Amino acid sequence: MSSERTEQIDVRYVAKLARIDLNEAECATFQEQLSAILGYIDTLKDLDLDATDTEGLPAVDDNYLREDVSRPSLSQKDLLINAPESAKGQIRVPKVVDA
């Protein structure tokens, strides 16, 4: 199996996961775009970053998250008033998993 065919399978696989129907022309377009993106990533991998000064960059391990504090929220009754459909005290949503 050629690498071109393998990449074609990847485009269709990703489209299937995203629940997107693609025709042949769209698959070809996305394949070209995917190949260009992956080629650009390969170019970035070849860069020599050993001499790059990272002192001016912010520290990665800084934690700017707020303290987790419990606050009042909507009651179940108030929440269900805003729901398009509800049953047995829960929000009803359309089934998304095939049986």
NORWO-V859706 format. One record per run of one state. SS is the DSSP state (2 for helix, 1 for strand, 0 for the rest). FROM is the first residue (numbers start at 1). TO is the last residue. If there is no record, write none. Layout:
ss=<SS SS>
from=<FROM FROM>
to=<TO TO>
//
This chain:
ss=<0 2 0 2 0 2 0 1 0 1 0>
from=<1 3 18 24 46 76 83 86 88 90 92>
to=<2 17 23 45 75 82 85 87 89 91 99>
//
